[in-house]
Amino acid sequence: MFSGKSLLRDVIGQHMTELGQANDKVVLVNADLMGTCRNRKFNEMYPERSFNTGIAEANMVSFAAGMAHEGFIPYAFTMAPFMSMRACEQCRDDVAYAGLNVRLIATYAGYSGGISGATHWGLEDCAIIGSMGGMTVVEPSDPYEACCLLDDSVMYPGPIYMRSSVEPVSTIYDIDTKFEIGKAKVVREGNDGAFICSGVVVQFAIEAAEQIFKKYGKKICVIDMFTIKPIDEDAILKAASTNNVIVAQDHNVTGGLGYSVAAVLAKRGIGINYKVLGCVDEFIPMAHASYLYHKYEYDADGLEKNMINMLKI
């Protein structure tokens, strides 16, 4: 079905047409970013179920909430910083507070927006949206996984926030792989250390783990924590059993996946070697995403380097 590299926004946009074909309650709401969010095909196929609210993200989310109240299953699309900040109150009060079946689909996660700069980077969205009661937060790492999460979202109870990169991602999973929201996937087994990652970073962690094994014979576990909230505590305990854990996400190191994993470890009273990598807790000049991933050490080279240092080999 998929091979090589894919852009998740292309995959998600295309798969929305399949959701629309399978369920006539699925509607699409967009804040004038049909092209950016790859919604044009759905709009062409189902114009009566496609709504453009204009450049008004708060109105878009409230509109989607109204559709959910009427029994529809709305998928609202925009960029991650706009969804989580321009429409923050509406995501909280209109969607989360009411426990509605609204799906908030946000692209441009982390530094993936590259030269668009900090105004268009979703640096804080997991921290913001994840703090809202009853909100489920997911971040796919692979095109097939993204499609499966979209399929599952149709009948999933309550609101969902899905963030995704605009950088290419590798195909990781076979098409017979099963996913369950709230349950992480162990992509690679290992007992010498563990990478817990989400989104675009998972492919880098796999590459880093392969290189460490080839060079040093150390087996590093790779966990795809595609559900940021509710987080899979069993998967975290599995990683912690290696005593060496690096968490990496294309998100501010403050308040993202690393903080959620640390909270589980602290609650359980577990002390291990632990490090969080991701977007630095300050605003930086715009640059291409690959450069920033490398500079802040959560590409394959950076993950390998940090794990080797942790293992002291």
C-alpha positions as CSV (number, residue, x, y, z in Angstrom):
1,M,0.0,0.0,0.0
2,F,2.8,2.4,1.0
3,S,6.5,2.3,0.3
4,G,9.5,4.6,0.6
5,K,8.7,8.1,1.9
6,S,5.3,9.8,2.3
7,L,4.0,13.1,3.4
8,L,1.4,12.5,6.1
9,R,-0.7,15.5,5.1
10,D,-1.0,14.0,1.7
11,V,-2.0,10.6,3.1
12,I,-4.4,12.1,5.6
13,G,-6.1,14.3,3.1
14,Q,-6.5,11.4,0.6
15,H,-7.8,9.0,3.3
16,M,-10.5,11.5,4.3
17,T,-12.2,10.8,1.0
18,E,-12.4,7.1,2.0
19,L,-13.9,8.1,5.4
20,G,-16.4,10.2,3.6
21,Q,-17.4,7.4,1.2
22,A,-17.8,4.9,4.1
23,N,-19.8,7.2,6.4
24,D,-22.2,9.9,5.3
25,K,-22.0,11.5,8.8
26,V,-18.3,12.5,8.2
27,V,-17.9,16.2,7.4
28,L,-14.9,18.3,6.8
29,V,-14.3,21.8,8.2
30,N,-11.4,23.9,7.0
31,A,-10.1,27.4,7.9
32,D,-9.1,28.4,4.3
33,L,-6.2,26.0,4.1
34,M,-7.7,23.4,1.7
35,G,-4.4,23.2,-0.2
36,T,-2.1,23.1,2.8
37,C,-4.2,20.4,4.5
38,R,-4.8,18.5,1.3
39,N,-8.6,18.8,1.6
40,R,-9.4,19.7,-2.0
41,K,-10.3,16.1,-3.1
42,F,-12.8,15.7,-0.3
43,N,-14.3,19.1,-1.2
44,E,-14.6,18.0,-4.9
45,M,-16.2,14.7,-4.0
46,Y,-18.5,15.8,-1.2
47,P,-19.1,19.5,-1.6
48,E,-22.3,19.3,0.5
49,R,-20.2,18.0,3.5
50,S,-17.2,20.3,3.1
51,F,-17.2,23.7,4.9
52,N,-14.7,26.5,4.6
53,T,-15.1,29.0,7.5
54,G,-12.4,31.3,6.2
55,I,-9.3,32.4,8.1
56,A,-11.2,32.1,11.4
57,E,-9.9,29.1,13.3
58,A,-12.0,29.8,16.5
59,N,-15.1,29.9,14.4
60,M,-14.1,26.7,12.6
61,V,-13.8,24.8,15.8
62,S,-17.1,26.1,17.2
63,F,-18.8,25.3,13.8
64,A,-17.4,21.8,14.1
65,A,-18.8,21.5,17.6
66,G,-22.2,22.5,16.3
67,M,-22.0,19.8,13.6
68,A,-21.1,17.2,16.3
69,H,-24.1,18.3,18.4
70,E,-26.3,17.6,15.3
71,G,-24.9,14.0,15.1
72,F,-22.3,14.5,12.4
73,I,-18.6,13.5,12.8
74,P,-16.6,16.7,11.9
75,Y,-12.9,16.7,11.0
76,A,-11.5,20.2,11.4
77,F,-8.2,20.9,9.6
78,T,-5.6,23.6,10.1
79,M,-2.0,24.1,11.2
80,A,-1.0,23.0,14.7
81,P,-0.2,26.5,16.1
82,F,-3.5,27.9,14.8
83,M,-5.6,25.0,16.2
84,S,-3.9,25.0,19.6
85,M,-3.6,28.8,20.2
86,R,-6.0,30.8,18.0
87,A,-8.8,28.3,18.7
88,C,-7.7,27.3,22.2
89,E,-10.8,28.4,24.1
90,Q,-13.1,26.8,21.5
91,C,-11.1,23.5,21.7
92,R,-11.5,23.5,25.4
93,D,-15.0,24.9,26.0
94,D,-16.9,23.9,22.9
95,V,-15.3,20.6,22.2
96,A,-13.5,19.1,25.3
97,Y,-15.9,20.4,27.9
98,A,-18.8,19.1,26.0
99,G,-17.1,15.8,25.2
100,L,-17.9,16.0,21.5
101,N,-16.8,13.7,18.8
102,V,-14.8,16.4,17.0
103,R,-11.5,15.4,15.3
104,L,-9.0,18.3,15.3
105,I,-6.5,17.5,12.6
106,A,-3.3,19.7,12.8
107,T,-0.3,19.7,10.5
108,Y,3.0,21.6,10.8
109,A,3.9,19.9,14.1
110,G,7.2,20.9,15.7
111,Y,10.0,22.3,13.5
112,S,8.6,20.4,10.5
113,G,7.3,23.7,9.1
114,G,11.0,24.6,8.5
115,I,11.4,28.0,6.9
116,S,7.9,29.0,7.7
117,G,9.3,30.0,11.1
118,A,8.1,30.0,14.7
119,T,4.7,31.5,14.0
120,H,3.9,28.4,11.9
121,W,5.6,25.8,14.1
122,G,3.5,23.6,16.4
123,L,5.9,23.8,19.3
124,E,3.5,23.8,22.3
125,D,0.4,22.1,21.0
126,C,0.6,18.8,23.0
127,A,1.2,20.8,26.2
128,I,-1.8,23.0,25.5
129,I,-4.3,20.6,24.0
130,G,-3.2,17.7,26.2
131,S,-4.0,19.6,29.3
132,M,-7.7,19.7,28.4
133,G,-9.9,17.2,30.2
134,G,-11.1,14.3,28.1
135,M,-9.0,15.2,25.1
136,T,-7.2,12.3,23.3
137,V,-4.0,13.3,21.6
138,V,-2.3,11.2,18.8
139,E,0.7,11.6,16.6
140,P,1.2,9.0,13.7
141,S,4.7,8.1,12.5
142,D,3.8,6.2,9.4
143,P,1.3,6.5,6.6
144,Y,-0.5,3.3,7.3
145,E,-0.7,4.1,11.0
146,A,-2.2,7.5,10.1
147,C,-4.9,5.8,8.0
148,C,-5.7,3.3,10.8
149,L,-6.0,6.1,13.4
150,L,-8.3,8.0,11.1
151,D,-10.4,4.8,10.6
152,D,-10.6,4.3,14.4
153,S,-11.4,7.9,15.0
154,V,-14.8,7.6,13.3
155,M,-16.4,5.6,16.1
156,Y,-14.0,6.7,18.9
157,P,-15.9,8.3,21.8
158,G,-15.0,11.9,22.6
159,P,-12.7,14.5,21.0
160,I,-9.4,13.7,19.3
161,Y,-6.4,15.9,18.4
162,M,-4.1,14.5,15.7
163,R,-0.8,16.3,15.0
164,S,1.4,15.5,12.1
165,S,4.6,16.5,10.4
166,V,5.0,18.1,7.0
167,E,8.4,16.4,6.6
168,P,8.5,13.0,4.8
169,V,8.2,9.9,6.9
170,S,9.3,6.3,6.1
171,T,7.0,3.4,5.8
172,I,7.4,1.5,9.1
173,Y,4.5,-0.9,9.4
174,D,3.1,-3.7,7.4
175,I,-0.6,-3.3,6.3
176,D,-1.7,-6.1,8.6
177,T,-0.5,-4.2,11.7
178,K,-3.2,-3.5,14.3
179,F,-3.3,-0.3,16.2
180,E,-5.2,0.7,19.3
181,I,-5.5,4.2,20.6
182,G,-3.8,4.3,24.0
183,K,-1.5,1.4,23.3
184,A,2.1,2.1,22.0
185,K,3.8,-0.1,19.4
186,V,7.2,-1.7,20.1
187,V,8.9,-1.3,16.8
188,R,12.2,-2.8,17.8
189,E,13.0,-4.9,20.8
190,G,16.0,-4.3,23.0
191,N,17.2,-4.5,26.7
192,D,20.2,-2.2,26.7
193,G,18.3,1.1,26.3
194,A,15.1,2.5,24.8
195,F,13.9,5.3,22.6
196,I,10.4,6.5,23.2
197,C,9.3,8.6,20.3
198,S,6.3,9.8,18.3
199,G,5.7,11.2,14.8
200,V,8.5,12.0,12.5
201,V,11.1,11.0,15.1
202,V,10.3,7.3,15.1
203,Q,12.0,6.7,11.8
204,F,15.2,8.4,13.2
205,A,15.1,6.2,16.3
206,I,14.9,3.0,14.3
207,E,17.9,4.1,12.2
208,A,19.8,5.1,15.3
209,A,19.1,1.7,17.0
210,E,20.2,-0.2,13.9
211,Q,23.5,1.8,13.8
212,I,24.2,1.2,17.5
213,F,23.6,-2.5,17.1
214,K,25.9,-2.7,14.1
215,K,28.7,-0.7,15.8
216,Y,28.5,-1.8,19.4
217,G,26.2,-4.9,19.5
218,K,23.8,-3.1,21.9
219,K,20.1,-3.7,21.5
220,I,18.0,-0.6,21.8
221,C,14.2,-0.8,22.1
222,V,12.2,1.6,20.0
223,I,8.7,2.5,21.1
224,D,6.3,4.4,18.9
225,M,4.2,6.3,21.5
226,F,1.6,7.4,18.9
227,T,-0.9,8.1,21.6
228,I,0.4,11.0,23.7
229,K,-2.7,11.0,25.8
230,P,-3.9,8.7,27.3
231,I,-0.3,7.5,27.5
232,D,0.6,3.8,27.6
233,E,2.2,3.3,31.1
234,D,3.0,-0.4,30.4
235,A,5.1,0.6,27.5
236,I,6.9,3.2,29.6
237,L,7.7,0.5,32.3
238,K,9.0,-1.8,29.5
239,A,11.4,1.0,28.4
240,A,12.4,1.8,32.0
241,S,13.4,-1.8,32.6
242,T,16.5,-1.1,30.3
243,N,17.5,1.6,32.8
244,N,18.4,4.0,29.9
245,V,15.6,5.9,28.3
246,I,15.7,8.8,25.7
247,V,12.4,10.4,24.8
248,A,12.3,12.4,21.6
249,Q,9.5,14.4,20.0
250,D,9.2,17.2,17.5
251,H,7.7,19.4,20.2
252,N,9.0,21.8,22.9
253,V,11.0,19.8,25.4
254,T,8.8,21.4,28.0
255,G,5.3,20.0,28.3
256,G,5.4,17.4,25.6
257,L,5.9,13.6,25.5
258,G,9.0,13.8,27.6
259,Y,7.1,15.4,30.5
260,S,4.3,12.8,30.2
261,V,6.8,9.9,30.4
262,A,8.7,11.5,33.3
263,A,5.4,11.9,35.2
264,V,4.7,8.2,34.9
265,L,8.2,7.3,36.1
266,A,7.9,9.7,39.0
267,K,4.5,8.4,40.0
268,R,6.0,4.9,40.1
269,G,9.1,6.0,42.0
270,I,11.4,4.7,39.2
271,G,14.9,6.2,38.9
272,I,16.7,5.6,35.6
273,N,19.1,7.4,33.2
274,Y,16.7,9.7,31.4
275,K,16.9,12.4,28.8
276,V,14.4,14.4,26.7
277,L,15.2,15.7,23.2
278,G,13.2,17.9,21.0
279,C,12.5,21.6,20.2
280,V,14.4,23.9,22.6
281,D,12.6,26.0,25.1
282,E,13.2,29.3,23.3
283,F,12.4,30.8,20.0
284,I,15.1,30.3,17.3
285,P,15.7,31.5,13.7
286,M,13.8,29.7,11.0
287,A,15.7,27.0,9.1
288,H,15.0,23.8,7.2
289,A,13.6,21.1,9.4
290,S,16.4,18.6,8.7
291,Y,18.9,21.1,9.8
292,L,17.0,21.8,13.1
293,Y,16.5,18.1,13.8
294,H,20.3,17.6,13.4
295,K,21.2,20.8,15.4
296,Y,19.1,19.8,18.4
297,E,20.1,16.1,18.1
298,Y,16.9,14.3,17.5
299,D,17.7,13.0,14.0
300,A,19.3,9.6,13.7
301,D,22.8,10.9,14.3
302,G,21.7,12.8,17.4
303,L,19.8,10.0,18.9
304,E,22.7,7.6,18.3
305,K,25.1,10.0,19.9
306,N,23.0,10.6,23.0
307,M,22.3,6.9,23.6
308,I,26.0,6.1,23.2
309,N,26.8,8.8,25.8
310,M,24.1,7.4,28.1
311,L,25.4,3.9,27.8
312,K,29.0,5.1,28.2
313,I,30.4,3.1,25.3
